[in-house]
Structure formats: structure tokens, C-alpha cells
């Protein structure tokens, strides 16, 4: 069969000029179905929006789509368009939102919804399509039905080492264009799935049933040997949960003589408890660590079940600074912030001597404890607003003031003398572009609330 896998257009293309990661999940899917002899084409519609041409040229028998929550209406419209372009094609939707809220795809445009791990599921679907077309025996599926979506038995996640390596040849045309800020070109590698933390604002630990799934470090090294890009993003939900495994992976990378620049996620308590591990990774090329700081208040950190303290944050920032590894600090602004809270956050960031910080709005994403407990308070259910930069819970400040404070965080929380060396990694043209993009984006965010 001809299988077309589509990464949908972004909800806000402006952000694609800040970061654009390769569609790793679809590369995994493509590798899996090719093992059964199917022809696969992957279309990254963020970079090549001509979906009609791809359908006309490839004539797919099956189309696979993926979506985050903010993509919901985008993929609904895309599915309707695909029905017109290729009525006989079998449409399958999977990905994050399909896993946490599958009933949102109870739409006749979709034939099946894949809940959870999709590589094995899609292979089983294709086998059934060639046979009796009875999908009830395939675990982890939702079947659209006007009377209410029907579900098969839940699917356990496949052990990661049983999955094929992602087929990066499917994205050969765009590989030079995948990046994150100054890491370009950038390859993404998954070494684990899930998280050991239980934060109220995150669904990633719940998706795997609370399990932290790991790949064999030797298999990760073999994958790294085949990656041409100098920059590698470990796109795990949390890379350093199993410190013993990461010690082993570091030793194997060193023994193999692999030299890359690495970017990964880590918690502040892991950094504080294992500074020697981060020192080892720094010697291997660890350049940047994304750290979810979230807040500057121990009370709020405890309420969100973050499991860290501000003292640990201060210590972690110092450790990475001494190692010469940039802390990519991410703070999550509570809609209940007062003006005094915004001032206090700025003061805290300066106390930490950060060179780079980014800010999102605490968002009750579907599948999270936060969403379950605050659902009745939501200001809107428009999926386009679930982008971590809209306030979906009532703000203490009037909305225009709240967004003005958010803009001040972006423009001034990190003093220019500290941020300039980091920002100049973009190059002057890129720096000016990104400043304009953030200004334009925040204007659009404010304007979007006129439609509430």
C-alpha cells in the first residue's frame, strides 16, 4: 500500500521561525510500516504546504495524521480536504491529543484513532486493511461512531528497543531546516519516554501509565553514529531520570569517539544531586539544558507537585554556570500573578544570573490533573488557544495588563548585558527577526482574546 504520513501545518507559523523540530514520531511510523513492504512518503506541511500535490502524485491508500491539542481544528479541516481529494483513502489520526482526548476526533472524516504508541498499531491496521478489515482485535483504537466513539482494549507501550530506528531519509529534503534557536541543523533523538515526576500541569507521565521507559544506551549510540547533524536534541520527556543509564550512555559515546553538541531536558533536583554526571556530559559536548523552573515560590511549586525547591533552583543554576552549560530556564506564569509577582519573578531571574529565560502561561492541557480540576473555570475551549501563551484561566490582572507584563518579562527579565552574548548566537539578523516575531506574536495573543 501507499502510506502518506503528514505533519500538519503549525497553529502559529511564527513559532516555526524560533524552533522547528523534525517529525520524529512520523519517521518512526514510516520505518515500521516499511518493514512490511509498504511504500511510504512523509510530508512536512510546515515546510511544504502543497498537500494537494502530494496526494495527487503519490495516490495514497492510507493517510496518517498526527496532532497536538492546538492542531485539532487544523487536522479536522485537513481530513475533510483529504476526503475530497482522495475519497478512497483510509484516514488514521494519532499523536498526543488523540491519546489524551480521542473522542475529540469522533468525526466521520477519520476512519480510526490511534491511542498511545502508534508504530505497532499502524502496522496491525495495515495488515487488517489487506484482510477482513475487522479492527476490534487491535488494541489502542478509537472508532468514530455517531452514537459515540467505540474503543478497543488499551494498548501497552511497546518496549522502546523493539521499535525500529526512525527513517530519517523520509525527511531528507528538509533536514537542513530543522533547528531550535541557534542549534541548526538539529537532529532529534529519543532515548526514553515518560517521566518519574507527577506534575499537575503535565500529561506525559500519565500517557505511559506512570512508567519511565528506557532505550538500551548501546542502541542509542548506534543511532547517533548514523546522524549527520552536529547538533542533537534528546527529545525525551525527561532525559536524566535514570542517572545510571545516562552515565553508561556518556561512557559509550566517549568510547565511540562521537562528537556532537547536545541539548536535553533535566530537572533541577537531578542537577543538584548529580553534578558530576553533568560535568561528564559537558566534556562530551552538552551545551544546553532545558530546565522547567516553573515558578519562584515554594508554595506554588508544591501546589503543582513539582517536587523541587527554590534553593535547589539556585544551586542548579550555579552548577551549570560553572560547567559552562547554558541553562535554558523555562518559567510558567500563573494567571493569578499580581504586578508584585511579576516584579518578584524578574528579581528572582536576576538573582539566578540567568543568561536566557523563556516564559509560558500555566495552561490546563487536556490529560492533565490541572485540566481535570480547573475545567469549569476555563475561559475558552478553542484548541488554537492551547499554545502555552494564552491565559485560559481567569487572570487576576485585566488581560491587557497581564499580557503587557508577559511582554516585559520577554524584553527585560534577563538584563541585556547577560542575555546579549546568548542572543547573538542567532547572528544580528536573526536576533532582530526574533525580537520582531515575539513582539508580533504577543500582539496577536492579546488580539485573540477579543473572540472569547
KACORWO-V913397 format. One record per residue. N is the residue number from 1. RES is the residue in one letter. SS is DSSP state (H for helix, E for strand, C for the rest). OMEGA is omega in whole degrees, -180 to 180 (* if undefined). D_CENTER is the distance of its C-alpha to the mean C-alpha in Angstrom with 2 decimals. Layout:
# KACORWO-V913397
n = <N/N>
res = <RES/RES>
ss = <SS/SS>
omega = <OMEGA/OMEGA>
d_center = <D_CENTER/D_CENTER>
This chain:
# KACORWO-V913397
n = <1/2/3/4/5/6/7/8/9/10/11/12/13/14/15/16/17/18/19/20/21/22/23/24/25/26/27/28/29/30/31/32/33/34/35/36/37/38/39/40/41/42/43/44/45/46/47/48/49/50/51/52/53/54/55/56/57/58/59/60/61/62/63/64/65/66/67/68/69/70/71/72/73/74/75/76/77/78/79/80/81/82/83/84/85/86/87/88/89/90/91/92/93/94/95/96/97/98/99/100/101/102/103/104/105/106/107/108/109/110/111/112/113/114/115/116/117/118/119/120/121/122/123/124/125/126/127/128/129/130/131/132/133/134/135/136/137/138/139/140/141/142/143/144/145/146/147/148/149/150/151/152/153/154/155/156/157/158/159/160/161/162/163/164/165/166/167/168/169/170/171/172/173/174/175/176/177/178/179/180/181/182/183/184/185/186/187/188/189/190/191/192/193/194/195/196/197/198/199/200/201/202/203/204/205/206/207/208/209/210/211/212/213/214/215/216/217/218/219/220/221/222/223/224/225/226/227/228/229/230/231/232/233/234/235/236/237/238/239/240/241/242/243/244/245/246/247/248/249/250/251/252/253/254/255/256/257/258/259/260/261/262/263/264/265/266/267/268/269/270/271/272/273/274/275/276/277/278/279/280/281/282/283/284/285/286/287/288/289/290/291/292/293/294/295/296/297/298/299/300/301/302/303/304/305/306/307/308/309/310/311/312/313/314/315/316/317/318/319/320/321/322/323/324/325/326/327/328/329/330/331/332/333/334/335/336/337/338/339/340/341/342/343/344/345/346/347/348/349/350/351/352/353/354/355/356/357/358/359/360/361/362/363/364/365/366/367/368/369/370/371/372/373/374/375/376/377/378/379/380/381/382/383/384/385/386/387/388/389/390/391/392/393/394/395/396/397/398/399/400/401/402/403/404/405/406/407/408/409/410/411/412/413/414/415/416/417/418/419/420/421/422/423/424/425/426/427/428/429/430/431/432/433/434/435/436/437/438/439/440/441/442/443/444/445/446/447/448/449/450/451/452>
res = <X/X/X/X/X/X/X/X/X/X/X/X/X/X/X/X/X/X/X/X/X/X/X/X/X/X/X/X/X/X/X/X/X/X/X/X/X/X/X/X/X/X/X/X/X/X/X/X/X/X/X/X/X/X/X/X/X/X/X/X/X/X/X/X/X/X/X/X/X/X/X/X/X/X/X/X/X/X/X/X/X/X/X/X/X/X/X/X/X/X/X/X/X/X/X/X/X/X/X/X/X/X/X/X/X/X/X/X/X/X/X/X/X/X/X/X/X/X/X/X/X/X/X/X/X/X/X/X/X/X/X/X/X/X/X/X/X/X/X/X/X/X/X/X/X/X/X/X/X/X/X/X/X/X/X/X/X/X/X/X/X/X/X/X/X/X/X/X/X/X/X/X/X/X/X/X/X/X/X/X/X/X/X/X/X/X/X/X/X/X/X/X/X/X/X/X/X/X/X/X/X/X/X/X/X/X/X/X/X/X/X/X/X/X/X/X/X/X/X/X/X/X/X/X/X/X/X/X/X/X/X/X/X/X/X/X/X/X/X/X/X/X/X/X/X/X/X/X/X/X/X/X/X/X/X/X/X/X/X/X/X/X/X/X/X/X/X/X/X/X/X/X/X/X/X/X/X/X/X/X/X/X/X/X/X/X/X/X/X/X/X/X/X/X/X/X/X/X/X/X/X/X/X/X/X/X/X/X/X/X/X/X/X/X/X/X/X/X/X/X/X/X/X/X/X/X/X/X/X/X/X/X/X/X/X/X/X/X/X/X/X/X/X/X/X/X/X/X/X/X/X/X/X/X/X/X/X/X/X/X/X/X/X/X/X/X/X/X/X/X/X/X/X/X/X/X/X/X/X/X/X/X/X/X/X/X/X/X/X/X/X/X/X/X/X/X/X/X/X/X/X/X/X/X/X/X/X/X/X/X/X/X/X/X/X/X/X/X/X/X/X/X/X/X/X/X/X/X/X/X/X/X/X/X/X/X/X/X/X/X/X/X/X/X/X/X/X/X/X/X/X/X>
ss = <C/E/E/E/E/E/E/C/C/C/C/C/H/H/H/H/H/C/E/E/C/C/C/H/H/H/H/H/H/H/H/H/H/H/C/C/C/C/E/E/E/E/E/E/C/C/C/C/C/C/H/H/H/H/H/H/H/H/C/C/C/E/E/E/E/E/C/C/H/H/H/H/H/H/H/H/H/H/H/H/H/H/H/H/H/C/C/C/C/E/E/E/E/E/C/H/H/H/H/H/C/H/H/H/H/C/C/C/C/C/C/E/E/E/C/C/C/C/H/H/H/H/H/H/H/H/H/H/H/C/C/C/C/C/C/C/C/C/C/C/E/E/E/C/C/C/C/C/C/E/E/C/C/C/C/C/C/C/C/H/H/H/C/C/C/C/C/H/H/H/H/H/H/H/H/H/H/C/E/E/C/C/E/E/C/E/E/E/E/C/C/E/E/C/C/C/C/C/C/C/C/C/C/H/H/H/H/C/C/C/C/C/E/E/C/C/H/H/H/H/H/H/H/H/H/C/C/C/C/C/E/E/E/E/C/C/C/C/C/C/C/C/H/H/H/H/H/H/H/H/H/H/H/H/H/H/C/C/C/C/E/E/E/E/E/C/C/H/H/H/H/H/H/C/H/H/H/H/H/H/H/H/H/H/C/E/E/E/E/E/E/E/E/E/C/C/C/H/H/H/H/H/H/C/C/C/C/C/C/H/H/H/H/H/H/H/H/H/H/H/H/H/H/C/C/E/E/E/E/E/E/E/E/C/C/C/C/C/H/H/H/H/H/H/H/H/H/H/H/H/H/C/C/C/C/C/E/E/E/E/E/C/C/C/C/C/C/C/H/H/H/H/H/H/H/H/H/C/C/C/C/C/H/H/H/C/C/C/C/C/C/C/C/C/C/C/C/C/H/H/H/H/H/H/H/H/H/H/H/H/H/H/C/C/C/H/H/H/H/H/H/H/H/H/H/H/C/H/H/H/H/H/H/H/H/H/H/H/H/H/H/H/H/H/H/H/H/H/H/H/H/C>
omega = <172/-177/178/178/-174/166/-172/175/-180/177/176/-176/177/-178/177/177/174/176/179/-177/179/180/-172/-179/180/176/174/180/-179/178/-178/-175/177/177/179/173/179/174/-175/169/178/178/174/-174/172/-176/177/-174/-175/-179/-180/179/180/179/-179/-177/-172/180/-175/170/-180/175/176/179/176/-176/162/-177/-178/178/-166/-179/178/-177/173/178/179/179/178/178/178/177/179/-177/-173/-173/-176/-178/179/-173/180/177/176/179/-171/-175/177/-180/-176/-178/-174/-177/177/178/176/-171/-177/178/-180/176/-180/175/178/-178/-180/-175/-170/-174/-180/-179/-179/177/180/178/-179/177/-179/177/179/-177/-172/-179/176/-171/-176/-179/180/-178/172/-180/166/-178/-179/-177/179/180/-176/-176/177/-176/171/-179/178/178/173/180/177/174/-171/-179/177/179/176/171/179/-180/-178/175/180/179/-176/-176/-173/-170/180/-175/177/-172/168/-175/-175/176/-177/-9/-172/173/177/179/177/178/-179/179/-179/-176/179/179/-177/-177/-176/-175/-173/179/-170/179/-179/-178/180/-180/180/-178/174/-175/-174/170/174/-180/180/178/178/180/178/177/-180/179/-178/-178/-177/-175/178/-177/-178/175/172/-171/176/173/176/-170/-167/-179/-180/-174/178/179/-180/171/-179/180/179/-180/-179/177/179/-179/-180/180/-179/178/177/167/-173/178/-177/176/173/178/-179/-179/176/179/-177/-176/-174/-179/180/178/179/175/178/180/177/178/179/-179/176/-175/-172/177/174/-178/176/179/175/-174/180/-177/177/179/-180/176/179/-179/179/178/-179/176/177/179/178/176/178/178/-180/-179/-180/179/179/180/-178/179/179/-180/-177/178/-177/171/174/-171/-179/178/-178/-174/178/177/179/180/170/174/179/178/178/178/-178/178/178/179/-179/179/179/175/-180/-179/180/175/-180/177/177/-171/173/176/177/-172/179/-177/176/-180/-179/174/179/179/-178/-176/-176/-174/-178/-178/-175/178/-177/173/178/-176/-180/-177/180/-176/179/178/172/174/180/172/-178/178/177/175/171/-174/179/179/179/-179/175/177/176/179/178/177/-179/-173/-171/-178/174/-179/-175/-178/175/-173/-172/179/178/-177/-179/173/176/-164/-175/-180/-179/178/-180/179/-176/175/178/-179/-179/177/179/-177/180/175/180/178/-180/-177/-177/-177/174/-178/-178/*>
d_center = <29.85/27.83/24.14/22.01/18.21/16.61/13.26/14.17/14.84/12.56/13.74/14.63/15.45/16.38/12.91/12.94/15.72/13.84/10.98/10.43/8.73/10.77/10.26/10.55/10.76/13.57/15.19/15.55/17.01/19.30/20.58/21.41/23.39/25.21/26.68/28.67/30.00/28.03/27.39/23.79/22.52/18.95/18.65/15.85/17.07/15.23/17.81/20.51/20.93/24.19/23.26/26.94/28.09/25.71/27.01/30.56/30.50/28.75/30.17/27.48/28.68/25.23/22.12/18.68/16.00/12.40/10.89/8.67/11.30/11.93/12.76/15.41/18.46/17.38/17.30/20.41/22.23/21.08/22.39/25.61/26.04/25.58/28.22/30.59/29.95/30.09/31.54/32.02/28.46/26.70/23.33/20.62/17.34/14.57/10.87/9.18/11.76/14.51/14.11/14.29/16.69/18.33/21.44/19.82/20.32/23.96/25.10/27.74/25.72/23.64/25.53/23.17/19.92/18.21/17.06/15.12/15.41/16.44/18.10/21.31/21.29/21.33/24.08/26.07/25.72/27.08/29.94/30.84/30.83/33.45/35.47/36.21/32.97/32.99/29.45/30.53/30.56/26.92/24.78/21.55/22.47/23.03/25.92/26.36/29.76/31.51/32.83/29.42/26.70/28.00/26.04/26.80/26.55/23.21/21.71/21.17/18.37/19.93/20.50/18.09/21.16/22.50/19.82/20.77/19.28/16.95/19.25/18.29/21.53/19.97/18.13/21.13/21.93/18.82/17.98/19.64/17.41/13.96/13.48/12.09/15.02/17.89/16.35/17.59/17.68/14.69/14.05/11.11/12.55/11.65/14.47/13.70/12.00/12.37/13.76/17.35/16.91/17.42/16.10/17.09/14.12/11.50/11.54/9.93/13.43/15.18/13.57/15.31/18.38/18.08/18.40/16.90/17.00/17.93/18.85/22.28/22.18/24.76/22.57/19.79/22.60/23.86/20.57/20.51/24.09/23.17/20.57/22.32/19.89/20.95/17.52/15.08/11.58/11.33/7.70/9.07/8.28/11.50/13.48/16.86/17.62/20.33/22.18/24.90/22.64/21.13/24.77/25.67/22.85/23.94/27.53/26.89/25.05/28.01/30.52/29.05/29.35/25.81/25.09/21.63/19.74/16.85/13.82/12.26/11.37/14.59/16.45/19.60/21.86/20.93/21.76/24.97/26.10/25.42/26.15/27.89/24.83/22.97/26.22/26.29/22.81/23.85/26.81/24.65/22.67/19.95/19.60/16.78/15.18/12.37/14.16/13.37/16.96/16.52/20.27/23.69/25.60/26.23/27.14/23.86/21.89/24.09/23.64/19.86/20.61/18.76/21.53/22.14/24.80/25.35/27.83/25.20/22.98/26.04/26.84/23.39/23.41/26.89/26.11/23.38/25.69/28.56/26.63/25.71/21.94/20.08/18.35/15.33/16.03/13.91/16.12/15.67/18.76/20.68/22.25/25.45/25.73/29.18/30.24/31.30/27.84/26.38/29.25/28.75/25.07/26.20/28.98/26.78/24.46/27.69/29.07/26.17/26.97/23.36/23.03/19.59/17.82/15.23/15.48/13.76/15.79/15.77/14.53/15.70/12.85/14.41/14.68/15.07/18.47/18.31/18.11/20.93/23.15/22.75/22.48/26.04/25.40/22.70/23.91/22.35/20.63/19.62/16.10/15.80/16.11/13.05/11.17/11.72/14.65/17.18/19.40/19.53/21.93/25.35/25.65/28.68/29.26/29.95/26.83/28.13/28.80/25.45/23.69/26.40/25.59/21.88/23.11/25.46/22.76/21.04/24.46/26.30/24.72/24.67/28.20/28.56/30.49/27.60/24.76/26.73/26.67/22.88/22.56/25.23/23.05/21.91/25.58/27.63/26.74/23.00/23.54/25.59/23.21/20.28/22.68/23.79/20.35/19.51/22.98/22.72/19.38/20.79/23.89/22.10/20.34/23.80/25.39/23.04/24.56/27.88/26.84/26.35>
